[in-house]
């Protein structure tokens, strides 16, 4: 029993390294070159800016989680997010998703339960960005996708930082027949594509 607990602890000992990559100690948008004020006065302005836009989402450190084997693999990826002119439809790498604005406070940590363990992921911080304290909603989008050939749910959550940058997380999740999590967790930064 002791041996098993030790292995489990080692398997989930990656959170410190992940925090270094995306944690609050190194705000992603506290750059002197960034504008000092948020370009959007309210959610209406933000929605107008999002309409008919295209974003490149990048994740240098994401994780593929296999709840059946308690195995995690690093999976750096990129996504393309395209939003239509009316902010009614969007796609993530061609996958149809439903976008909407939701008022939700950003956390720099996402914690999931995996069996008897809890795994914490750090997400890119918007602390110090012009829009961090503007009271704007986040962009949320959900849609059906697949993982390992099985149906899953894609969830995207992005908070505004500057006129050309958003930050948040992409999740692809499903539970298998034994209620075990199969998932991709990708802390992402989104850059407006020209």
C-alpha positions in Angstrom: 0.0 0.0 0.0 2.8 2.4 0.8 4.5 1.8 -2.5 1.3 2.6 -4.4 0.8 5.8 -2.6 4.3 6.9 -3.3 3.9 6.2 -7.1 0.6 8.1 -7.1 2.2 11.1 -5.4 5.0 11.1 -8.0 2.5 10.8 -10.9 0.8 13.9 -9.8 3.8 15.9 -8.8 3.8 18.0 -12.0 1.7 20.8 -10.7 4.7 22.9 -9.5 6.3 22.8 -12.9 3.0 23.7 -14.6 2.6 26.6 -12.2 6.0 28.0 -13.2 4.9 28.0 -16.8 1.5 29.7 -16.3 1.3 30.8 -12.7 0.6 34.2 -11.2 4.3 34.8 -10.4 4.8 35.7 -14.0 1.8 37.6 -15.3 1.4 37.0 -19.0 0.3 40.5 -19.9 2.1 42.9 -17.5 4.1 44.3 -20.3 5.2 47.9 -20.5 4.4 48.1 -24.2 0.7 47.2 -23.6 -1.9 50.0 -23.6 -2.6 51.4 -20.2 -6.4 51.4 -20.6 -8.8 48.7 -21.7 -10.1 49.3 -25.3 -13.6 48.1 -24.3 -15.9 50.1 -22.0 -18.4 47.2 -21.5 -19.5 43.8 -22.7 -21.2 45.4 -25.8 -17.8 46.8 -26.9 -16.1 43.5 -26.2 -18.8 41.6 -28.2 -18.4 43.9 -31.2 -14.7 43.4 -31.1 -15.1 39.6 -31.0 -17.6 39.5 -33.9 -16.1 38.3 -37.2 -12.7 37.6 -35.6 -10.1 34.9 -35.7 -7.8 33.9 -32.9 -4.8 31.6 -32.6 -4.8 29.7 -29.3 -1.5 28.3 -28.2 -0.5 26.0 -25.3 3.1 25.2 -24.7 2.2 22.9 -21.7 -1.1 21.1 -21.8 -1.9 17.6 -20.6 -3.7 14.5 -21.9 -5.2 12.7 -18.9 -6.1 9.0 -18.9 -8.2 8.3 -15.8 -8.1 4.6 -16.4 -4.3 4.3 -16.0 -3.8 7.6 -14.1 -1.3 8.5 -16.9 -0.6 12.1 -18.0 1.3 13.2 -21.1 2.4 16.6 -22.2 0.6 17.7 -25.3 1.6 21.2 -26.6 -0.9 22.3 -29.2 -2.4 25.2 -31.1 -6.1 25.8 -32.0 -7.8 28.2 -34.4 -10.9 30.0 -33.0 -13.2 31.7 -35.6 -16.2 33.7 -34.5 -19.0 34.8 -36.9 -20.2 38.3 -37.4 -23.2 38.0 -35.0 -21.3 36.2 -32.2 -23.9 33.3 -32.6 -21.6 30.7 -34.0 -17.9 29.8 -33.8 -15.5 27.0 -34.6 -12.5 25.6 -32.8 -10.3 23.9 -35.4 -13.5 23.4 -37.5 -15.5 22.0 -34.5 -18.8 24.0 -34.2 -19.2 25.5 -30.7 -21.7 27.9 -29.2 -20.1 31.1 -28.0 -21.5 33.4 -25.3 -20.3 36.0 -22.8 -20.5 35.0 -19.2 -19.7 37.0 -16.1 -17.3 34.8 -14.2 -14.2 35.7 -12.2 -11.0 34.3 -13.5 -9.0 32.0 -11.3 -5.3 31.3 -11.9 -5.9 27.7 -11.0 -8.2 24.9 -12.3 -8.5 21.9 -10.0 -10.0 18.6 -11.1 -10.7 15.4 -9.2 -9.1 12.3 -10.6 -10.0 9.2 -8.6 -8.9 9.9 -5.0 -6.5 12.6 -6.2 -6.9 16.3 -7.0 -4.8 17.8 -9.8 -4.3 21.5 -10.1 -3.5 23.3 -13.4 -2.2 26.9 -13.5 -3.7 29.1 -16.2 -2.2 32.2 -17.9 -2.6 35.2 -15.6 -4.2 38.4 -16.8 -3.0 40.3 -13.7 -1.5 43.6 -14.8 -3.3 43.7 -18.1 -5.4 46.7 -19.1 -8.6 44.7 -19.0 -8.0 42.7 -15.8 -10.2 45.0 -13.6 -12.6 46.3 -16.3 -15.4 44.0 -15.1 -15.8 42.4 -18.5 -17.4 39.0 -19.1 -15.4 36.1 -20.3 -15.9 34.4 -23.7 -17.3 30.9 -23.2 -17.9 28.3 -25.9 -19.0 24.7 -25.8 -19.5 22.0 -28.4 -19.4 18.3 -29.1 -16.1 16.7 -30.1 -14.3 13.4 -29.8 -11.4 12.0 -27.8 -10.0 8.5 -28.6 -12.8 8.2 -31.1 -15.5 8.6 -28.5 -17.9 11.5 -28.0 -16.7 14.2 -25.7 -17.4 17.8 -24.8 -15.1 20.7 -25.7 -15.2 23.7 -23.4 -13.4 27.0 -24.0 -13.1 29.8 -21.4 -11.2 33.0 -22.3 -10.8 36.2 -20.4 -9.9 39.6 -22.1 -6.4 41.0 -21.4 -5.7 43.5 -24.2 -7.3 44.3 -27.6 -5.3 41.5 -29.2 -4.8 38.9 -26.4 -7.1 36.7 -24.3 -6.2 34.0 -21.7 -7.8 31.0 -20.3 -8.2 27.2 -20.8 -9.5 24.7 -23.3 -10.9 21.4 -21.9 -12.0 18.3 -23.8 -13.6 15.8 -21.4 -15.6 12.6 -21.3 -16.3 9.9 -18.7 -15.8 6.3 -19.9 -18.1 3.4 -19.0 -16.5 3.0 -15.6 -16.9 6.8 -14.8 -13.2 7.4 -15.4 -12.0 10.7 -16.8 -10.5 11.0 -20.3 -9.5 14.5 -21.0 -7.3 17.2 -22.5 -6.5 20.2 -20.4 -4.8 23.1 -22.3 -4.1 26.4 -20.5 -4.0 28.8 -23.5 -3.2 32.3 -24.6 -5.1 33.6 -27.6 -3.7 36.1 -30.0 -5.8 38.0 -32.6 -4.9 36.7 -36.0 -4.3 39.3 -38.7 
